[in-house]
Every structure is written in structure tokens, then in C-alpha cells.
Amino acid sequence: MDATVRPRCNKDFNAPVEPEEPREALVGPFQEVPRTTAQSPLGFLQQVRSRSCYVALRGMTDAFTVLNVIAVLVPAGFLVVSGSGSSNTLLVIIGLAVGAFGCFLTVASRQASLLLVDIADVLIEQNRDKT
């Protein structure tokens, strides 16, 4: 094992490598994640998420989710309102179904996106531990 610090999110691979500091002295995003056998998977995942290299991607995913929910609920709400005003129950049912299905797909796509980011963060964490 070489005596160099390998930052998790270092984008400049040609930068000079600094000498290794003792593990107790590491702070910030490069701080060692303590692992115990009693640690739950959720606890480990929360620690990895707190040190994520993809903070901007997580923020963009959240923003996209809000915009997508608005884009689904506005037309669905229009169908419900126009159906209730004209006593057309079919438009109300279609509007409610479109709104529910659209929100379900939006939440599912958000969870899938965050799952992929979590996988990337965990792989980075595991590879960091190997070096």
C-alpha cells in the first residue's frame, strides 16, 4: 500500500498527491466512515449519502421531481375540474387516474435515479477502502 491520500471526488487526476495524514486527522468529506458489525444498512447508507460526490445530481433529481409532479398534476387537475363542472364523471375519473399514475411514475423514477447515485457512491467508498 502506498502512502498517499486518495480523495474521493478528486476530478484532477494529474494533481500532485499529498502525503498521508493520520486517519484521526482527516476531516470533512475525506473523513473515514467508521463501520461496525452492528451498523444497520440504513445507517451506512446515510453516512455514504452525507459524503456523496453527486450532491448536484441529487439536487437536480429533486428539482426534476417537483417540476414533473407539477407537469402531471396541472393537466390532471384541469380534467377533474372540467369534468366536475360539466357533470361528466368520466373526465373526473380519467383526471384522477392520470394524476395518480403520473405521480407514481415520477416518484418511481426519482427513487431509481437516487438508487443509481447511491450505487455509485457505495462503489466509490468501497474502492477507496481498497487503496
ZATI-944454 format. One record per residue (C-alpha): residue in three letters; chain; x, z, y. Coordinates in steps of 0.1 Angstrom, whole numbers, plus 5000, padded with zeros to 4 digits. Each point is the difference from the previous one (the first is absolute). Layout:
! residues N
{ALA,A,{X,Z,Y}};
...
//
This chain:
! residues 131
{MET,A,{5000,5000,5000}};
{ASP,A,{5014,4990,5034}};
{ALA,A,{5001,5024,5029}};
{THR,A,{4978,4982,5025}};
{VAL,A,{4965,5006,5014}};
{ARG,A,{4975,4973,4993}};
{PRO,A,{4971,5002,5024}};
{ARG,A,{4966,4992,4986}};
{CYS,A,{4989,4976,5027}};
{ASN,A,{5032,4985,5012}};
{LYS,A,{4993,4964,5010}};
{ASP,A,{5036,4992,5010}};
{PHE,A,{5019,4997,4967}};
{ASN,A,{5032,4991,5018}};
{ALA,A,{5002,5032,5020}};
{PRO,A,{5029,5023,4993}};
{VAL,A,{4993,5027,4975}};
{GLU,A,{5003,5036,5013}};
{PRO,A,{5017,5027,4978}};
{GLU,A,{4976,5021,4980}};
{GLU,A,{4988,5033,5014}};
{PRO,A,{4991,5030,4978}};
{ARG,A,{4964,4997,4987}};
{GLU,A,{4989,5031,5019}};
{ALA,A,{5011,4984,5033}};
{LEU,A,{4978,4969,4996}};
{VAL,A,{4970,5000,5023}};
{GLY,A,{4973,4976,5011}};
{PRO,A,{4989,4971,4979}};
{PHE,A,{5031,5002,4978}};
{GLN,A,{4993,5036,4990}};
{GLU,A,{5001,5005,4963}};
{VAL,A,{4966,5003,4983}};
{PRO,A,{5001,5031,4978}};
{ARG,A,{4983,4994,4967}};
{THR,A,{4989,5027,4977}};
{THR,A,{4984,4998,4966}};
{ALA,A,{4969,5018,5013}};
{GLN,A,{4995,4975,5029}};
{SER,A,{4968,4980,4997}};
{PRO,A,{5000,4962,5002}};
{LEU,A,{4979,5003,5032}};
{GLY,A,{5026,5023,5016}};
{PHE,A,{5028,4977,4992}};
{LEU,A,{4980,4970,5013}};
{GLN,A,{4993,5019,5033}};
{GLN,A,{5038,5007,5004}};
{VAL,A,{5008,4964,4993}};
{ARG,A,{4974,4988,5025}};
{SER,A,{5013,5024,5027}};
{ARG,A,{5034,4982,4997}};
{SER,A,{4985,4964,4997}};
{CYS,A,{5021,4970,5011}};
{TYR,A,{4967,4982,5007}};
{VAL,A,{4983,5021,5027}};
{ALA,A,{4991,4969,5020}};
{LEU,A,{4985,4983,4969}};
{ARG,A,{4979,5031,4993}};
{GLY,A,{4988,4999,5036}};
{MET,A,{4991,4963,4999}};
{THR,A,{4981,5006,4967}};
{ASP,A,{4979,5027,5017}};
{ALA,A,{4994,4979,5031}};
{PHE,A,{4990,4970,4978}};
{THR,A,{4976,5022,4981}};
{VAL,A,{4982,5012,5031}};
{LEU,A,{4998,4964,5013}};
{ASN,A,{4987,4988,4967}};
{VAL,A,{4973,5027,4998}};
{ILE,A,{4988,4990,5034}};
{ALA,A,{5000,4963,4991}};
{VAL,A,{4979,5008,4969}};
{LEU,A,{4976,5026,5016}};
{VAL,A,{4991,4980,5031}};
{PRO,A,{4985,4970,4982}};
{ALA,A,{4985,5023,4973}};
{GLY,A,{4984,5022,5027}};
{PHE,A,{4987,4969,5018}};
{LEU,A,{4983,4990,4967}};
{VAL,A,{4985,5034,4996}};
{VAL,A,{4987,5002,5036}};
{SER,A,{4986,4965,5000}};
{GLY,A,{4984,5006,4966}};
{SER,A,{4984,5032,5011}};
{GLY,A,{4987,4986,5032}};
{SER,A,{4982,4971,4982}};
{SER,A,{4989,5021,4971}};
{ASN,A,{5021,4979,4976}};
{THR,A,{5012,5024,4974}};
{LEU,A,{5022,4973,4983}};
{LEU,A,{5023,4998,5031}};
{VAL,A,{5002,5038,5001}};
{ILE,A,{5010,5001,4963}};
{ILE,A,{5025,4972,5005}};
{GLY,A,{5015,5017,5030}};
{LEU,A,{5004,5033,4982}};
{ALA,A,{5015,4983,4970}};
{VAL,A,{5024,4979,5021}};
{GLY,A,{5011,5031,5020}};
{ALA,A,{5005,5022,4969}};
{PHE,A,{5018,4973,4980}};
{GLY,A,{5022,4991,5030}};
{CYS,A,{5010,5036,5007}};
{PHE,A,{5007,5005,4963}};
{LEU,A,{5024,4969,5000}};
{THR,A,{5016,5012,5032}};
{VAL,A,{5008,5034,4986}};
{ALA,A,{5012,4986,4967}};
{SER,A,{5023,4975,5018}};
{ARG,A,{5014,5029,5021}};
{GLN,A,{5007,5021,4970}};
{ALA,A,{5017,4971,4982}};
{SER,A,{5022,4994,5030}};
{LEU,A,{5009,5036,5003}};
{LEU,A,{5007,5001,4963}};
{LEU,A,{5025,4972,5003}};
{VAL,A,{5017,5018,5029}};
{ASP,A,{5001,5032,4980}};
{ILE,A,{5016,4981,4970}};
{ALA,A,{5027,4986,5023}};
{ASP,A,{5007,5034,5015}};
{VAL,A,{5003,5016,4966}};
{LEU,A,{5023,4973,4987}};
{ILE,A,{5022,5004,5031}};
{GLU,A,{5000,5038,4994}};
{GLN,A,{5009,4995,4963}};
{ASN,A,{5028,4975,5008}};
{ARG,A,{5013,5023,5027}};
{ASP,A,{5003,5028,4975}};
{LYS,A,{5020,4978,4976}};
{THR,A,{5027,4993,5025}};
//
